[in-house]
Amino acid sequence: MFGIFKKKEQRKEHITFDYSAVMVDMHSHVLPGIDDGAKNPQESIALIKKMMSLGIKKIIATPHIMADYYRNTPETINNALAILKEELEKEKIEIDIEAAAEHYFDETFEDRVKRNELMIMGDNYVLFEFSFISQPPNVVPVIQKLIDMGYKPILAHPERYPYLDIDQLRTLRDWGTLLQINTISLTGYYGKDTKKMAENLIDNQLVDFISSDMHHLRHAEAFKDALRMPYLEKVMVDYPLRNIMLR
């Protein structure tokens, strides 16, 4: 009973700000038909409209590149981007949209790095994710290789890896890996432990980017609901977030 009342106190009754100060959503799956995000251009448009209504001015779509599931390439990603841009033009929707990728840190990732086959955003930023089960064994040398080659690595949603604690994430950041949390983590969408870790990262000033990780309309609703969370306001007001550097 008391836990229920506490949860209500953690959310604002009314939304008093939006994402316009962040401007750029740099992690989403709004390209149609190439991963577990939008299935078709119509779903893409619906998600983009929701994001725009909440203050997003630019979207960098980041479809999965995974050896076993989503074998995307620059060609498949850019083709999907072209289809989406054509649909946006038909609908007379004006939004700056680009494409990069969310690279899965699997057995093929190191070779992609060595061959310069990465989909980047902005000034050589590379978004990647770990397995949700265990950390890859070659993290340190691959991160060092990325940095040596002039890339700026960004770890997607570090709050969602249950095997990493705050000290390990601080060490990753000290090695040169930037950290991006999902705004919807702050709503409890992925569970209370993920929410707590996202808040802990904010308290320890370890967050460099925030983003939606938008896949579908349930995420869109949670993206809006996150605007009621005091921790989202904290990270947007008190932090020098780097999203704006991608505009």
NORCORZI-V866929 format. One record per residue. N is the residue number from 1. SS is DSSP state (alpha for helix, beta for strand, coil for the rest). Layout:
{{N	SS} {N	SS}}
//
This chain:
{{1	coil} {2	alpha} {3	alpha} {4	alpha} {5	alpha} {6	alpha} {7	alpha} {8	alpha} {9	alpha} {10	coil} {11	beta} {12	coil} {13	coil} {14	coil} {15	coil} {16	coil} {17	coil} {18	coil} {19	coil} {20	coil} {21	coil} {22	coil} {23	coil} {24	beta} {25	beta} {26	coil} {27	coil} {28	beta} {29	coil} {30	coil} {31	coil} {32	coil} {33	coil} {34	coil} {35	coil} {36	coil} {37	coil} {38	coil} {39	coil} {40	coil} {41	alpha} {42	alpha} {43	alpha} {44	alpha} {45	alpha} {46	alpha} {47	alpha} {48	alpha} {49	alpha} {50	alpha} {51	alpha} {52	alpha} {53	alpha} {54	coil} {55	coil} {56	coil} {57	coil} {58	beta} {59	beta} {60	beta} {61	beta} {62	coil} {63	coil} {64	beta} {65	beta} {66	coil} {67	coil} {68	coil} {69	coil} {70	coil} {71	coil} {72	coil} {73	coil} {74	alpha} {75	alpha} {76	alpha} {77	alpha} {78	alpha} {79	alpha} {80	alpha} {81	alpha} {82	alpha} {83	alpha} {84	alpha} {85	alpha} {86	alpha} {87	alpha} {88	alpha} {89	alpha} {90	alpha} {91	coil} {92	coil} {93	coil} {94	coil} {95	coil} {96	beta} {97	beta} {98	beta} {99	beta} {100	coil} {101	coil} {102	beta} {103	beta} {104	beta} {105	coil} {106	coil} {107	coil} {108	coil} {109	alpha} {110	alpha} {111	alpha} {112	alpha} {113	alpha} {114	alpha} {115	coil} {116	coil} {117	coil} {118	coil} {119	coil} {120	coil} {121	beta} {122	coil} {123	coil} {124	coil} {125	beta} {126	beta} {127	beta} {128	beta} {129	beta} {130	coil} {131	coil} {132	coil} {133	coil} {134	coil} {135	coil} {136	coil} {137	coil} {138	coil} {139	alpha} {140	alpha} {141	alpha} {142	alpha} {143	alpha} {144	alpha} {145	alpha} {146	alpha} {147	alpha} {148	alpha} {149	coil} {150	coil} {151	coil} {152	beta} {153	beta} {154	beta} {155	beta} {156	beta} {157	coil} {158	alpha} {159	alpha} {160	alpha} {161	coil} {162	coil} {163	coil} {164	coil} {165	coil} {166	alpha} {167	alpha} {168	alpha} {169	alpha} {170	alpha} {171	alpha} {172	alpha} {173	alpha} {174	alpha} {175	coil} {176	coil} {177	coil} {178	beta} {179	beta} {180	beta} {181	beta} {182	beta} {183	alpha} {184	alpha} {185	alpha} {186	alpha} {187	alpha} {188	coil} {189	coil} {190	coil} {191	coil} {192	alpha} {193	alpha} {194	alpha} {195	alpha} {196	alpha} {197	alpha} {198	alpha} {199	alpha} {200	alpha} {201	alpha} {202	alpha} {203	alpha} {204	coil} {205	coil} {206	coil} {207	coil} {208	coil} {209	beta} {210	beta} {211	beta} {212	coil} {213	coil} {214	beta} {215	coil} {216	coil} {217	alpha} {218	alpha} {219	alpha} {220	alpha} {221	alpha} {222	alpha} {223	alpha} {224	alpha} {225	alpha} {226	alpha} {227	alpha} {228	alpha} {229	beta} {230	alpha} {231	alpha} {232	alpha} {233	alpha} {234	alpha} {235	alpha} {236	alpha} {237	alpha} {238	alpha} {239	coil} {240	coil} {241	coil} {242	coil} {243	alpha} {244	alpha} {245	alpha} {246	alpha} {247	coil}}
//
